[in-house]
Amino acid sequence: MRRSLEGLLLEAAGTPHESIEDVMSWSGSLALDRRDPLRKYREAFAIPLSGAIAPDTDRGGDAHGADGAMPENGAVAAVAGGGEAVYLCGNSLGLQPRRARERVLQHLEQWSQLGVVGHFQGGEPWMPIEDRAIDAGGADIVGALPVEVVYMNTLTVNLHLMMIAFYQPTSQRYRILMEADAFPSDRYAVTSHVACRGLDPDDALVFLRPAAGSSGHYRIEDIEACIREHASDVALILLPGVHYLTGQVLPMEHIVRAARAASPDVRVGFDLAHAVGNVPLRLHDWGPDFACWCSYKYLNGGPGAVAGCFVHERHAHRTGADGVPRFSGWWANRRESRFRMLPVQELAAGAVGFQLSNPPVLSLMPVIASLELIRDAGGMQALRRKSVLLTGYLELLLRRRLADQLRVLTPSDRDERGCQLSLQLTGVLALAEVHTRLLRHGVVCDVREPDVLRVAPVPLYNTFADAHRFCDVLEAVLVALRAPDAKK
């Protein structure tokens, strides 16, 4: 029988915390942090200071509540006073691993001392760049075989490359099934891709919609029914692993199984931008044809970081003549013949055979640094154990203290979410003003108009004290904005 969240938190806090009320206190958050097996990894990241990220406005007063009193135990003071920010925005841009600088400088030193020789020598630190990413855990993190994963290009570029390979429309089977409220960049990519293939997007796209009254969540039975309904005309199912707005983890294994049951001709791909580094994945076992992800969110690779791509092993040796056409480039050659400059290409097996060019090394070094940290911390299972506790702790705090002022859109079932909580503000409040005041007091989160705050406590660098401070500041900001004499 699965243990309750309250029971898990009590165990994690240890004695003398004898009740959940003890654990939910400020001292309880500190106790949880002291006993956190991942606590040392926070020091491996550069945490922004609140004074650096806050807007250049008056920082006084209005995070203290209507009567000017500080929240419990002065928990806001370390934030509003210029200490480390409460950074809950890893779902938008992960923090910089301190090791990233070392890795980048290592490459620059290697380049300066060895020139081209350093690019081809085997072994650390000169092993081929694609091998270094996989060696650092770049395949383990998605539950794949090394041959199935490559780090290349950016997310949208990889989506286009995968659609060239796995979206093969015919006169009868030509549609792409995606979610109606997809992230805009995915919608743009698919719409433009379909149009470039000579099809009308208004006809070629089929949309999965959440059921009425489901808070925007996608239920397994609705997904399966939609797949069955379009089994005869859908060529590709392209869905997210985690929905960007609600934070719901979609039932990826069930989606693949339903697609295979509907027709062997339906291909399945996932956009894992909000899933990789956030929730455990078993892509090889689940069996989608492909998946793509970015590396600047939970993989902490920095803006514009090299993205990742998965191609299932069953396609490892299939070329254009064998049913998997592809755009290609010289880096897709077998390594043994890549520099022989042969007139006929010898494709590498697996995902590497979908590469176009040499990966940009400087861009990939921070990704490797972060992958190494995740591996050293115990991999996704270790991160997931803390994530369940940390996000659950934050949700309990919010429901206890702010249930009348916001609604949690993210599923409460731990199996249906990662670390993100999407918070819908109730009542008439300007989201931009809430966001500005949070920043003013050292809290960084993400907003989606018209009324949603997205907060993501990342287990590698966020703490239980961060969760407590966020609730303190948010509560005080909402009280101040709803006060009769609130600033206009």
C-alpha positions, 0 to 999 in steps of 0.5 A: 500500500502506498504511503501517504504524503504526510507519512513520508514527510513525517519520516523525512523530518525525523524526531521530534516532529510528531505531527504534520503541523510540526513538519509544516512549520518553518522549523519543520522545513529546516529539519527537512532540509537538514536531513535531505540527502541531496542538500549538498547539490544546492551548492553546486549551482549559482543561486541568484541574489534577490537584489540582482533579480528584483525590479529597480523599484521600492522594496519596502513594506508591501510584502509584509501584509496589511499591518506591516508585520513580518510573516512567521519567524521572519522567513521572508527577511532572508529573501527581501533583505537581499539574500539568495532568491527563491528560484522556482523557475527551473521549468523555464530556465534551470540554474547554472551548474558551477561545474559548467564554467570548468567544463567550458574552460576545459574545452577552450584550454584543450582547443588552445593547446592542441588545436584539431588534434584535441578534437580527435583524441580518444579518452577523457577529456577528448572523447567525442562530444556525443560520447561524453554526453551519453557517458555523463548519463544522457541516455539513462535520464530518459531510460534509453539505450546509448544507441538510441540517444543523441544530443544535437541541434535545438528542440524545434529543429529536432522535431522537424527532423523527426517528422521528416523521418516518421511522418509519412502522409498518404492520401488516406493516412495523413493527419497528426494528432496533438493536444489542442492547448499545445505549447505555441512553438510546437503548434507552429512547428507542426503547422508549418511542417504540414504546410511545407508537405503540401497539406492544409493544416486545418484538415491535417491536424486533429486535436486531443481536448481535455474533458469538460470539468477535468481542470484541463487534464487529459484522462487515459480513457479520453486519449484512448477514445480519441486514438481509436476514433482516428485510427484510420487517418492519423499518421503521427501522434505527437504529444507532450510528456508533461503539459507545460501549462497544467504540469500534468504528466501524460500517460506515455506508456498507455498512449504508445500501447493505444496507438499500437492497438489502433494500427501498426501504421501510426507513429508516436513521438513525444515532446519531453521539454518539461519531462526530461530531468523532471520525471523518470522516463523509460522510453526504450521500454515504452516504445515510442518511435521518437522523442525530443527535448530541450536541455535548458530547463531541468537539464540546466544547460543554459539558453540555447543549449543543445537539445536531445533526441531519442530514436527507438532501437527498432529503427537503428538500421532503417534507412530511407530505402527501408522506410525511415527517410531522413535529412542527413549530414556528414556527422551522420556517417559511421565514425570509422568512415566520417572523415574518409569523404566517401561519395556514398554515405555510410550511416551510423546506426541509431540516433547518431545517424540522424545528426547533421553536423558536429555538435556545438561543443561550447553549447553542450559543455554545460549540459554535460556538467549538469548531466554529471551532477544528476548522475552523481546525485543518484540519477532520476530515481533519487531526484524523484524521491525528493521531488515527490516530497518537496512538491507535495510539501509546497502543495500542502502549504498552499492548500492550508494557507491560501486555498481561498485565494488560488486553485492548484491546476496540477493533479494532486496524484504524485504519479500524474505530475512532476515538480511543477505546480500551476496556481490559478489566482482567484478573484480580480488581480492583475497577474503582472502586478503579482509577478512584479511584487514577487520579483521585488521580494526575491521570488522568481517564478513563471506566469501564464496569462491571464491568471496562472503562476507556475512554480517548480521546486527543482530537487537538485537545488531547491529546498523545503525552506524555499517552499516555505518562503514562497508561501510566506511572500505570496500570501503577503503579496496577495493580502497587500494587493487585496487590501482596500488601500492597495497601491493602484 
